[in-house]
Amino acid sequence: MHRLNTSMRPSWHALARFSQSTEGFRFMSAAHAKIPWATVDPDTLSGSNPAQLYNLVNGEWTLTKKSIDVVDPLNGEAFIKMPDTQVDELQPFRDSLSGCPKTGLHNPFKSPERYLTYGAVSHRAAAEMWKPEVEDFFAKCIQRVAPKSYAQAMGEVRITRQFFENFSGDQVRFLARGFTVPGDYAGQQSQGVRYPFGPVALVTPFNFPLEIMGLQIMGALYMGNKVVNKNCARTSLVSEQFLRMLHHCGMPLTDADHIHGSGEVMGELLKHQDIRMTQFTGSSRVAEHLAVQLRGKIKIEDAGFDWKILGPDAESANLDYVAYWCDQDAYACQGQKCSAQSILFAHENWTALGLYEKMKAQASTRSMSDLTIGPVLTVTTDTILNHMNSLLKINGSKLLFGGKELANHSIPKQYGAVEPTAVFVPLKELVKPENFALCTTEIFGPFQVVTEYGDADLDTVLDACNRMSHHLTAGVVSSDPKFTHKVIANTVNGTTYTGIRARTTGAPQNHWFGPAGDPRGAGIGSPEAIKLVWSCHREVIQDNVIPDGWTMPKAS
């Protein structure tokens, strides 16, 4: 009998002394005092030593009339004082955005040297993030506001650093590379170029407070836009420290503004007529509201009820690996990834090998002591357990594991605290119209639905995948090329992993990550994503040479 280890409450100071990395546990020295641009210390941050955050507008760090106390998600202490920007305090942000023309801060014809500036900023930022004390600083800042294991937090830091490495030197100006097409006669030529929007807005979520904000804001700046950024109030400490590092690395102070406060106030700012485009990452409910409010001038990376299909080519030699990734995809970061495995379609050949037992055993190793399980920041315990109980009313459903509140924790009531949970629902019941919406409701936490299928059921599985409303990530775990081809040919998810090592999670810097099937869909990380989201196409037709002997023809 495997039992989930929740008996140890995490001591933050213990986590500061012993930090989990991919190599295991290692001693971390208190080196944050060496960082000249940092204004907080995650090792000493507490209710008795709270951090003070600031807005950034037109190059100046400012406070507001009111502030908000942000509570520690591990113990409920008020440990951050955040500016509570009010509607009557938005004018400086409006003025700052209005100072940027539609042609942007730079474009292929205006101030092209700024492409080189951002190549140099990226180079210096990558070098800064190679410093062990800076790596550790950002990883621990992430852990303090969005608790996750040190390995998961450090993954954000390293991906962001590698992104900077990718866009150092000439790589920023290569993003603006265009093309030419010969004209109809001598002297005529058309030139296609990538143009900025000018003033833009970025709204980023809590779950990856460094990586998502960092990659998207840099994409916007690379293409010549001026950005106002709003990160989730719970985690905006991280984004503020990131901007302070960029200033240290040479980013012009007035290129990006940063606003703290409520979503409602940010919504008022987004109505400002000068904001040409908004990129939003977050909940589908808010995304749909903004799409209407902003009249479609938005790029969205929202919800993901992400599926994984285990193919028929099950082998016992691969069972541990596949079970490990079924656990990791569903429960790493408390399942608070837009790419998390929300539903597993397991071929009966895998279940015959004991897949569910392996998954249960792996989930039982997750512990509050190292934050491999912990607080869920957007879904309460009651909401998760009520959803589970609704699923268990479906004929033939059963609880595979989990289904209980974490023991011996001090997580505040407004957050969730639930064991890694999996509910089995028979496929024939899952696809029924009266059950399908419930079975495919995203719970942004350590929760997944599991079902089983046979060879004759693949078309039913594919139909279920396409009936889902959002199509972000997917995994097709199979080495059978014929099986994999059929699944890929008949599904649409924007980021789909295939092969025996396929997963649903993973948003590295080396490939596109984003949804498909939605013209508003935003990508992140790759050159293609940056150009799609943060620039538009402009065609300039040159027509210069008047032929010798030309005479005026009759009007037409």
Secondary structure as GFF3:
##gff-version 3
##sequence-region A 1 556
A	DSSP	alpha_helix	12	17	.	.	.	ID=ss1
A	DSSP	beta_strand	18	21	.	.	.	ID=ss2
A	DSSP	beta_strand	24	27	.	.	.	ID=ss3
A	DSSP	three_ten_helix	32	34	.	.	.	ID=ss4
A	DSSP	beta_strand	51	52	.	.	.	ID=ss5
A	DSSP	beta_strand	55	57	.	.	.	ID=ss6
A	DSSP	beta_strand	60	62	.	.	.	ID=ss7
A	DSSP	beta_strand	67	71	.	.	.	ID=ss8
A	DSSP	beta_strand	78	83	.	.	.	ID=ss9
A	DSSP	three_ten_helix	87	89	.	.	.	ID=ss10
A	DSSP	alpha_helix	91	98	.	.	.	ID=ss11
A	DSSP	alpha_helix	113	130	.	.	.	ID=ss12
A	DSSP	alpha_helix	132	145	.	.	.	ID=ss13
A	DSSP	alpha_helix	150	166	.	.	.	ID=ss14
A	DSSP	alpha_helix	171	175	.	.	.	ID=ss15
A	DSSP	beta_strand	179	182	.	.	.	ID=ss16
A	DSSP	beta_strand	188	195	.	.	.	ID=ss17
A	DSSP	beta_strand	199	204	.	.	.	ID=ss18
A	DSSP	alpha_helix	211	222	.	.	.	ID=ss19
A	DSSP	beta_strand	226	231	.	.	.	ID=ss20
A	DSSP	alpha_helix	236	248	.	.	.	ID=ss21
A	DSSP	beta_strand	256	258	.	.	.	ID=ss22
A	DSSP	alpha_helix	263	270	.	.	.	ID=ss23
A	DSSP	beta_strand	277	281	.	.	.	ID=ss24
A	DSSP	alpha_helix	284	293	.	.	.	ID=ss25
A	DSSP	beta_strand	298	301	.	.	.	ID=ss26
A	DSSP	beta_strand	306	310	.	.	.	ID=ss27
A	DSSP	three_ten_helix	316	318	.	.	.	ID=ss28
A	DSSP	alpha_helix	319	331	.	.	.	ID=ss29
A	DSSP	three_ten_helix	332	335	.	.	.	ID=ss30
A	DSSP	beta_strand	341	347	.	.	.	ID=ss31
A	DSSP	alpha_helix	348	352	.	.	.	ID=ss32
A	DSSP	alpha_helix	355	363	.	.	.	ID=ss33
A	DSSP	three_ten_helix	368	370	.	.	.	ID=ss34
A	DSSP	alpha_helix	381	391	.	.	.	ID=ss35
A	DSSP	beta_strand	398	401	.	.	.	ID=ss36
A	DSSP	beta_strand	421	424	.	.	.	ID=ss37
A	DSSP	alpha_helix	427	430	.	.	.	ID=ss38
A	DSSP	alpha_helix	433	439	.	.	.	ID=ss39
A	DSSP	beta_strand	447	453	.	.	.	ID=ss40
A	DSSP	three_ten_helix	455	457	.	.	.	ID=ss41
A	DSSP	alpha_helix	458	467	.	.	.	ID=ss42
A	DSSP	beta_strand	473	477	.	.	.	ID=ss43
A	DSSP	alpha_helix	481	489	.	.	.	ID=ss44
A	DSSP	beta_strand	495	498	.	.	.	ID=ss45
A	DSSP	alpha_helix	527	534	.	.	.	ID=ss46
A	DSSP	beta_strand	536	543	.	.	.	ID=ss47
###
